[in-house]
Amino acid sequence: MLKEFLHVGLGGMVVLKEKIEEELKVLEEKGKISTSDAKSFIESISQRGKDEDERIKAKIKEMIKEVVDELGLATKSDIEELKSKLS
């Protein structure tokens, strides 16, 4: 479910990026913005999107870890440690 949520979010970002690129192309054709400014803006938006994506992933990981800790669930390292003790 989490992966589906992330994919939906990423899909929305791709659509938004495409719409922005279309609008910038129209502005460029009308002479309202230069090609270099349009490219710079697209790169800036793209980088912000990547940064936000990483921030969201880190926050989700943190939240999942908190839930696992609160529920007292065994982690992969806990299971590995138990396996080594039993061997």
HUZIHU-V439966 format. One record per residue. N is the residue number from 0. RES is the residue in one small letter. PHI is phi in radians with two decimals (999 if undefined). PSI is psi as a letter, one per 20 degrees, with the letter a starting at -180 (* if undefined). Layout:
n=(N:N)
res=(RES:RES)
phi=(PHI:PHI)
psi=(PSI:PSI)
This chain:
n=(0:1:2:3:4:5:6:7:8:9:10:11:12:13:14:15:16:17:18:19:20:21:22:23:24:25:26:27:28:29:30:31:32:33:34:35:36:37:38:39:40:41:42:43:44:45:46:47:48:49:50:51:52:53:54:55:56:57:58:59:60:61:62:63:64:65:66:67:68:69:70:71:72:73:74:75:76:77:78:79:80:81:82:83:84:85:86)
res=(m:l:k:e:f:l:h:v:g:l:g:g:m:v:v:l:k:e:k:i:e:e:e:l:k:v:l:e:e:k:g:k:i:s:t:s:d:a:k:s:f:i:e:s:i:s:q:r:g:k:d:e:d:e:r:i:k:a:k:i:k:e:m:i:k:e:v:v:d:e:l:g:l:a:t:k:s:d:i:e:e:l:k:s:k:l:s)
phi=(999:-1.11:-1.09:-1.08:-1.07:-1.14:-1.14:-1.11:-1.09:-1.15:-1.08:-1.12:-1.17:-1.12:-1.08:-1.08:-1.06:-1.09:-1.12:-1.10:-1.07:-1.09:-1.14:-1.14:-1.11:-1.09:-1.10:-1.12:-1.12:-1.42:1.38:-1.48:-2.58:-1.43:-1.06:-1.15:-1.16:-1.11:-1.10:-1.09:-1.11:-1.09:-1.10:-1.11:-1.10:-1.08:-1.14:-1.08:-1.08:-1.11:-1.09:-1.14:-1.04:-1.12:-1.12:-1.15:-1.05:-1.10:-1.14:-1.12:-1.02:-1.07:-1.14:-1.12:-1.06:-1.08:-1.12:-1.05:-1.11:-1.12:-1.43:1.25:-1.32:-1.29:-1.60:-1.03:-1.16:-1.08:-1.18:-1.07:-1.09:-1.13:-1.05:-1.17:-1.22:-1.39:-1.41)
psi=(h:g:g:g:g:g:h:g:g:h:g:h:h:g:g:g:g:g:g:g:g:g:h:h:g:g:h:g:h:i:j:i:q:r:g:h:h:g:g:g:g:g:g:g:g:g:g:g:g:g:g:h:g:h:g:g:g:g:g:g:g:g:g:g:g:g:g:g:g:h:i:k:q:p:r:g:h:g:g:g:g:g:g:h:h:i:*)
